[in-house]
């Protein structure tokens, strides 16, 4: 897909701008250090729902980077998890090979993970219910890895991501011990640079040690107090994790994410177009982007349509075509086909990652009988 090259270009600067307190300095030890990369726009985990709807097969793209001085190989899988970290659905593992850091490993390699219709339906169900969930990417390294803490990364959806001025913005995270044995764990918190005047409080604080019993759920909170005046485009991305110890080295048990961004602007959207096809279906196309926080890629572009003059509506998520969500990105979808005489009232909405929505109430379209093809004379 064309998005591959775009993502690779976007990922070049991620390692220089994201602060990870527990990351092993690849220069101090020799070996492989695979991990999930981050995007250069928001520095969120680079787990991109490239396109999907219930009529297509899901494709997710994950950036895997290598900060070690030796080539690394591994297997990558992506899971849809509930807010406690329980796996709802997962893709099959995909093999990945990433060169050493000095030979392109820092830029990383894109892994495409194929989904299936059941996974698409799961996305639709969660998004229609506005139910919180996260995508968890996990790279399992062949052989040893210098830092196992960043082999897991999560990207959260359907959460409150907009930072309001002069407010206390709160995020609740939950982790579950899914095993049948107690787990010793430590709370770890990493984040991008916190904007000036934003005050972070973590409850419990980073470094807190705890023991989770079998199936026990652990709850914690992050809160950010913002000043009365905040600057458009300021943001911080938090990665909170539970880490354990394995063979004397820390590893990530699970992780959660909170992306908090200051913006009051809706996405940039070209006027949507609706084209009546010869089979009575409607082709819907729209181009949109958000340079501050990105168009919400999982289900940010939708078309609702009514067949009874606006009394009731059905909704369809428009499929990704190409783009990177921060620059112009194209989406498309097909409604119907409908019977001749039906009048369709379409409404297109585009949401960004801060939850700000642009709405387009489009002109109704009357479905007409297709014109018969002209007869050709036979000689």
SVG drawing of the C-alpha trace seen along z (x, -y; Angstrom):
<svg xmlns="http://www.w3.org/2000/svg" viewBox="-40 -32 69 52">
<polyline fill="none" stroke="black" stroke-width="0.4" points="0.0,0.0 1.0,-3.6 0.8,-4.3 3.9,-2.2 6.3,-4.8 4.5,-7.6 4.7,-5.9 8.4,-5.2 9.0,-8.9 6.9,-9.9 8.8,-7.5 12.3,-8.9 12.3,-11.3 10.4,-9.3 13.3,-8.0 14.8,-11.5 11.6,-13.0 10.1,-10.4 11.4,-10.1 11.6,-6.6 13.1,-6.4 13.7,-2.6 15.0,-2.3 18.4,-0.6 21.1,-2.6 21.9,-0.4 25.4,-2.0 26.3,-0.6 25.6,3.1 25.8,5.2 22.7,7.0 19.2,6.6 16.6,4.1 13.3,4.5 10.4,2.4 7.2,0.7 8.0,-2.6 6.2,-5.9 4.9,-8.4 6.7,-11.7 3.4,-13.8 2.0,-13.0 4.6,-10.5 1.8,-8.1 2.6,-4.4 2.7,-3.8 -0.2,-1.4 -2.3,-2.5 -5.7,-1.1 -5.0,-1.7 -8.5,-0.9 -11.5,1.2 -15.2,1.5 -17.6,4.5 -17.3,5.1 -13.5,5.1 -10.7,7.0 -9.0,5.1 -5.3,4.1 -3.3,2.7 0.3,1.4 2.8,1.5 6.2,-0.1 8.9,2.0 12.3,0.4 15.6,1.7 17.9,-0.4 20.5,2.4 23.7,2.8 22.7,6.2 20.0,7.2 16.8,8.4 14.2,10.9 10.9,11.5 7.1,12.0 4.5,9.2 0.8,9.5 -1.9,7.0 -4.8,7.5 -8.0,5.6 -8.3,5.4 -10.9,4.0 -9.9,1.3 -8.7,3.8 -6.3,5.4 -8.2,8.5 -7.8,9.7 -11.0,9.7 -9.5,10.6 -6.0,11.0 -4.2,11.3 -1.9,14.1 1.8,13.3 3.8,11.9 7.5,12.3 9.7,9.2 13.3,8.5 14.9,5.1 18.5,4.1 20.8,2.7 20.2,-0.8 23.0,-2.3 21.8,-0.6 18.1,-1.8 16.9,-0.1 16.0,-3.4 13.7,-4.3 12.1,-0.8 10.2,1.6 6.5,1.6 4.6,4.8 1.2,5.3 -1.1,7.6 -4.1,8.9 -7.4,9.1 -10.7,10.8 -14.3,10.0 -15.0,10.9 -12.4,8.3 -14.0,5.7 -17.3,6.4 -15.6,6.0 -14.3,2.6 -17.7,1.5 -19.5,2.8 -17.0,1.0 -17.1,-2.2 -20.9,-2.3 -21.3,-1.8 -18.5,-4.4 -16.9,-1.7 -13.3,-2.3 -10.8,0.1 -7.1,0.3 -4.9,1.8 -2.0,3.7 1.0,4.5 3.5,7.0 6.8,7.9 8.4,11.2 12.1,11.1 14.0,14.2 16.8,14.8 17.7,12.1 16.5,8.5 18.3,5.6 15.0,4.0 11.8,6.0 9.8,3.1 9.1,1.5 8.2,4.7 4.6,3.9 2.8,0.7 -0.9,-0.3 -3.0,-2.9 -6.3,-3.9 -9.6,-4.6 -12.9,-6.2 -11.2,-8.1 -11.4,-11.8 -8.3,-13.2 -9.0,-16.9 -7.2,-19.1 -9.4,-22.0 -7.9,-25.3 -7.9,-25.8 -9.2,-22.3 -8.3,-19.1 -8.1,-16.4 -8.3,-12.8 -7.6,-9.4 -8.4,-6.1 -6.4,-3.1 -6.9,0.6 -4.8,3.7 -5.8,7.3 -3.7,10.2 -5.1,12.7 -3.1,15.6 -3.9,18.0 -0.9,17.0 0.1,13.9 2.2,11.4 4.8,9.0 4.6,5.7 5.9,2.2 4.1,-0.9 6.0,-2.6 5.1,-5.9 6.7,-7.3 5.6,-10.3 6.6,-12.9 7.6,-16.4 4.9,-18.0 4.0,-21.5 5.0,-24.4 2.4,-25.0 0.8,-21.6 1.0,-19.8 1.0,-16.0 -0.2,-13.9 0.0,-10.1 -1.9,-7.9 -0.1,-5.7 3.2,-7.3 5.7,-5.8 7.8,-3.1 5.0,-1.8 5.4,1.9 2.4,4.2 1.3,7.8 -1.7,8.7 -3.6,11.8 -5.0,14.2 -7.6,12.4 -7.2,9.2 -7.8,5.8 -5.5,2.9 -6.8,-0.7 -4.7,-3.9 -5.2,-7.5 -3.4,-10.2 -4.5,-13.8 -3.2,-16.9 -4.0,-20.4 -3.8,-22.9 -3.3,-26.7 -6.1,-29.1 -4.3,-29.8 -3.1,-26.9 -1.6,-27.0 -3.3,-25.4 -1.5,-22.2 0.2,-21.5 0.0,-17.8 1.4,-15.0 1.3,-11.3 1.4,-9.1 2.4,-5.4 1.6,-3.8 2.6,-0.2 3.0,2.6 6.4,4.2 7.7,7.4 11.0,9.2 12.1,12.2 15.6,13.7 16.8,10.5 15.5,8.1 12.3,6.0 9.6,6.7 6.2,5.2 3.2,7.1 0.7,4.7 0.5,1.0 -2.1,-1.7 -2.0,-5.1 -3.5,-8.5 -3.1,-11.1 -4.0,-14.6 -4.1,-17.5 -5.1,-21.1 -7.1,-22.1 -10.4,-23.8 -10.3,-23.3 -12.3,-20.7 -10.7,-18.7 -10.0,-20.2 -12.5,-18.6 -13.2,-19.0 -16.8,-19.2 -18.0,-15.5 -19.3,-14.2 -22.1,-11.7 -22.4,-10.0 -25.4,-8.0 -24.2,-4.8 -26.0,-2.9 -26.9,-0.1 -28.8,-2.4 -26.0,-2.6 -24.4,-5.9 -20.7,-6.4 -19.6,-8.7 -16.1,-10.3 -14.4,-12.8 -10.9,-14.0 -10.0,-15.2 -7.0,-15.7 -6.1,-17.3 -2.6,-18.7 -2.8,-19.0 -4.0,-15.7 -5.0,-13.7 -8.3,-12.4 -9.4,-9.5 -8.4,-6.5 -10.5,-3.7 -13.9,-5.2 -13.5,-9.0 -15.2,-9.4 -18.8,-8.2 -21.8,-8.7 -25.3,-8.5 -28.3,-8.2 -32.0,-8.3 -34.7,-6.8 -37.6,-8.4 -36.9,-12.1 -34.6,-12.3 -36.7,-10.4 -34.3,-7.5 -30.7,-7.0 -28.3,-4.2 -24.6,-4.7 -21.7,-3.4 -18.0,-4.0 -16.1,-5.2 -13.1,-3.2 -9.5,-4.5 -8.1,-4.9 -4.7,-6.7 -3.0,-9.3 -1.6,-9.5 -4.5,-11.3 -2.3,-14.4 -2.0,-15.4 -4.8,-15.1 -6.3,-11.6 -9.0,-10.1 -12.0,-8.0 -14.8,-6.3 -17.9,-4.2 -20.9,-2.8 -24.5,-3.0 -27.2,-0.7 -28.1,0.2 -31.6,-1.3 -34.8,-0.9 -35.8,-3.5 -37.9,-6.3 -36.2,-6.1 -34.8,-9.5 -31.6,-9.2 -30.6,-11.9 -26.8,-11.6 -24.9,-13.2 -21.1,-13.0 -19.2,-13.5 -15.4,-13.7 -13.9,-13.5 -10.4,-14.2 -8.5,-12.5 -9.6,-15.2 -13.3,-14.4 -14.1,-17.5 -16.5,-16.8 -17.4,-18.5 -20.8,-17.7 -22.0,-18.0 -25.8,-17.7 -25.8,-16.9 -28.5,-17.4 -31.0,-14.4 -30.5,-12.1 -33.4,-10.6 -32.7,-7.2 -33.8,-6.9 -34.2,-4.0 -31.0,-3.4 -31.2,-4.4 -31.0,-1.4 -27.9,-1.1 -28.3,-2.2 -28.9,0.5 -26.3,1.1 -27.2,1.6 -26.3,5.0 -25.3,5.1"/>
</svg>
